[in-house]
Amino acid sequence: MPKTTQLRTYTVREGMVDEWVERWREEIVPLRLKLGFTVDGAWVDRERNQFVWLISYDGPETFAERNALYWASPERKAMNLEPDDYLLHTDDRTVEPQL
């Protein structure tokens, strides 16, 4: 399968950006990497309470198939991390490089 990259923009609940980033960095990123994803960058827009990141997958399965494996994994379930507790809105877009 060709490499797929998603640009993900999350609007975080007021006052929870730092906690979200810490949990994302310490729990979500290691599992994503273990499952073959790459994280191509991450940014915080404090003025808008937004967290923006790029995630890619370049493997034998589709991004959607690998993403489903992530969500179904015992490690993900053990996180006890419900995105809705932190995030008001998510916008995931598949993007292509132009440079």
WOGI-V628791 format. One record per residue. RES is the residue in one letter. BURIAL is # if it has 16 or more other C-alpha atoms within 10 Angstrom, else .. Layout:
((RES:BURIAL) (RES:BURIAL))
//
This chain:
((M:.) (P:.) (K:.) (T:#) (T:#) (Q:#) (L:#) (R:#) (T:#) (Y:#) (T:#) (V:#) (R:#) (E:.) (G:.) (M:.) (V:#) (D:.) (E:.) (W:#) (V:#) (E:.) (R:.) (W:.) (R:.) (E:.) (E:.) (I:#) (V:#) (P:.) (L:.) (R:#) (L:.) (K:.) (L:.) (G:.) (F:#) (T:#) (V:#) (D:.) (G:.) (A:.) (W:.) (V:#) (D:.) (R:.) (E:.) (R:.) (N:#) (Q:#) (F:#) (V:#) (W:#) (L:#) (I:#) (S:#) (Y:#) (D:#) (G:.) (P:.) (E:.) (T:.) (F:#) (A:.) (E:.) (R:#) (N:#) (A:.) (L:.) (Y:#) (W:.) (A:.) (S:.) (P:.) (E:.) (R:#) (K:.) (A:.) (M:.) (N:.) (L:.) (E:.) (P:.) (D:.) (D:.) (Y:#) (L:#) (L:.) (H:.) (T:#) (D:.) (D:.) (R:.) (T:.) (V:.) (E:.) (P:.) (Q:.) (L:.))
//
